[in-house]
Amino acid sequence: MIGFGPDSKLSAASQNSVCQGCHNDPKQMAWHNSTHNLEEVACSDCHNVHGAKDPALDRLTVNDTCTSCHTRAKADMHKRSSHPMKWDQMTCIDCHSPHGSMTESALIKPSLNETCAECHADKRGPFLWEHAPVMEDCSSCHSPHGSVNENLLKSRAPQLCQQCHADDGHASRVSSQAGLDAFSAGKSCLNCHSKIHGSNHPAGSNFAR
């Protein structure tokens, strides 16, 4: 008799082979190369096998199932700026495929930007004037699971902007008297460069319009 769960004497691979005898649809095609499989996670570690209620399939409990292992993501989603996951208005599987995918981090779309654009369609473009880091990778500036900074930013402006934009004569250094100029007050660089994701304005090369 094959047993499942933490008390099973069989390896995760042996337990999973039984499940995959039936559950072999295209959604599972990347399982063998997935992080969960390589880390020897058994199906029963997440799923309540043939139970009346499966926590991994219920939108109100799936986040708890994922974050029972992914503790860093759990900590991030409780930071002051995060996706609405702690209220279960959004779930881990809205962006990630737990059974693996052909992309990095098991994303549901071919790239990170395409995954983000599923909700943030206004940032998709194409734009007449494109901000290169935005088009390349949203995570260049944003921390997707949560941040202590507004809008999931990895750090606050102007420090975030200065990682790429060196001092070239522009007022690109922090004022010693914060709040006394446009660069250090309010949204810093975004006081002027408000269309930082891209602009379709004919004079939008500086992302100000």
Stockholm file with secondary structure:
# STOCKHOLM 1.0

chainA/1-209         MIGFGPDSKLSAASQNSVCQGCHNDPKQMAWHNSTHNLEEVACSDCHNVHGAKDPALDRLTVNDTCTSCHTRAKADMHKRSSHPMKWDQMTCIDCHSPHGSMTESALIKPSLNETCAECHADKRGPFLWEHAPVMEDCSSCHSPHGSVNENLLKSRAPQLCQQCHADDGHASRVSSQAGLDAFSAGKSCLNCHSKIHGSNHPAGSNFAR
#=GR chainA/1-209 SS CCCCSTTCSSCHHHHHHHHHTTCCSGGGTTGGGSHHHHTTCCHHHHSCTTCSCCTTTCTTTHHHHHHTTCHHHHHHTTSSBCCTTTTTSSCGGGTBCTTCCSSGGGBSSSSHHHHHHTTCGGGCCCCSBCCHHHHHCGGGTBCTTCBSSGGGBSSCTTHHHHTTCCCSSSSCSCCSSTTSSTTTSTTGGGGTCCCTTCBCSTTCTTSCC
#=GC SS_cons         CCCCSTTCSSCHHHHHHHHHTTCCSGGGTTGGGSHHHHTTCCHHHHSCTTCSCCTTTCTTTHHHHHHTTCHHHHHHTTSSBCCTTTTTSSCGGGTBCTTCCSSGGGBSSSSHHHHHHTTCGGGCCCCSBCCHHHHHCGGGTBCTTCBSSGGGBSSCTTHHHHTTCCCSSSSCSCCSSTTSSTTTSTTGGGGTCCCTTCBCSTTCTTSCC
//
